[in-house]
Amino acid sequence: MKIFFITNHWAYNLFLSVFVWMLAQGGMDSLTASDTLPMDRARQLFYQSVAHKDSLEKAIRLFEKIKKNEAYEGMALTYIGALTALKGKFAFLPIAKYRRVLQGLELMDQGIRKSPGNIEARFIRGMTCFYLPFFFDRKKTAHEDFRHIVLKLYTEADHYDAGLIINVTDFLIENAELTAEELQRIKQVQNRIRKNED
């Protein structure tokens, strides 16, 4: 049965990649000082959830609280969706694993509908879909999210931490299906960020 292959491997790759991305993030200009602490804690729990079911539930509860702030509802819902998909790792039956992933995907889709321009939310969903097994048929969603990020980064890169932008753009260059124009746009963003850092 295909759903049997929802293993720890894809979940580990997903959350390790997201964690590397998060490590580079010093903060987002859109977050106020009072928002930063719960968001930072929620992101830490998000990463820890790979190995610890208790962290997963704590992360979901914290993102549920963050979601009450309308400004962060879509982003928080996207994280909750990724965490719900990760619950499949801890489920015993293959059908339960499969259903958790489907529930998570639906929540992430809802999050993106609420915050279609949020780069962080797009990256979370894109990364999740990128690492899902092929039979979920969500590679197209991943590449749509990555392409959306490419367009947003060109005009909004300066609103994000430089390390974040470099890591995201490196990932996109390595993994996304990019046109020559999109690749050039990413490299322009990288060059601009690196010049500003000098």
Residue pairs with C-beta under 8 A, 6 or more apart in sequence:
1 94
2 133
2 135
3 94
3 95
3 97
3 98
3 135
4 94
5 133
6 88
6 89
6 94
6 97
6 98
6 101
6 133
7 89
8 89
10 131
10 132
10 133
11 50
11 86
11 88
11 89
11 131
12 50
13 131
14 82
14 86
14 127
14 128
14 130
14 131
15 46
15 47
15 49
15 50
15 86
16 50
17 127
17 131
17 171
18 46
18 47
18 82
18 123
18 124
18 127
19 46
19 47
20 167
21 123
21 127
21 164
21 167
21 168
21 171
22 43
22 46
22 47
24 161
24 163
24 164
24 166
24 167
25 160
25 161
25 163
25 164
26 161
26 163
26 164
27 36
27 161
28 120
28 159
28 160
28 161
29 159
29 160
30 71
30 159
31 39
35 66
35 69
35 72
38 62
38 65
38 66
39 66
39 72
41 62
42 59
42 62
42 63
42 66
42 76
42 79
45 55
45 56
45 58
45 59
45 62
46 59
46 79
46 82
46 83
48 55
48 59
49 55
49 56
49 59
49 83
49 86
50 86
50 89
53 90
56 83
56 86
56 87
56 90
59 79
59 83
60 80
60 83
60 84
63 76
63 77
63 79
63 80
63 83
64 76
64 80
66 72
66 76
67 73
67 76
67 77
67 80
73 111
73 114
73 115
74 111
74 112
74 113
74 114
74 115
74 116
74 118
74 121
75 111
75 115
75 118
75 120
75 121
75 124
76 111
77 107
77 108
77 110
77 111
77 114
78 107
78 108
78 111
78 112
78 115
78 118
78 120
78 121
78 124
78 125
79 111
79 121
79 124
80 107
80 111
81 103
81 104
81 105
81 106
81 107
81 108
81 109
81 110
81 111
81 125
81 128
82 104
82 108
82 124
82 125
82 128
83 104
84 100
84 103
84 104
84 107
85 100
85 101
85 103
85 104
85 105
85 108
85 128
85 132
86 100
86 104
87 100
87 104
88 96
88 97
88 98
88 99
88 100
88 101
88 104
89 97
91 97
91 100
101 132
101 136
104 128
105 128
105 129
105 136
105 138
108 124
108 125
108 128
109 125
111 121
111 125
112 118
112 121
112 122
112 125
112 145
115 121
116 148
117 152
119 149
119 152
119 153
119 156
119 160
119 168
122 145
122 146
122 148
122 149
122 152
123 145
123 149
123 168
125 141
125 142
125 145
126 141
126 142
126 143
126 144
126 145
126 146
126 149
127 142
128 142
129 136
129 138
129 139
129 141
129 142
129 145
130 139
130 142
130 146
130 175
132 138
143 176
143 177
146 172
146 175
146 176
146 177
146 178
147 176
147 178
147 182
149 168
149 172
150 172
150 176
150 178
150 182
150 185
150 186
151 185
153 165
153 168
153 169
153 185
153 186
153 189
154 185
154 188
154 189
157 165
157 189
157 192
157 193
158 196
162 193
162 196
162 197
165 189
165 190
165 193
166 190
166 193
166 194
169 186
169 189
169 190
172 178
172 186
173 183
173 186
173 187
176 182
178 186
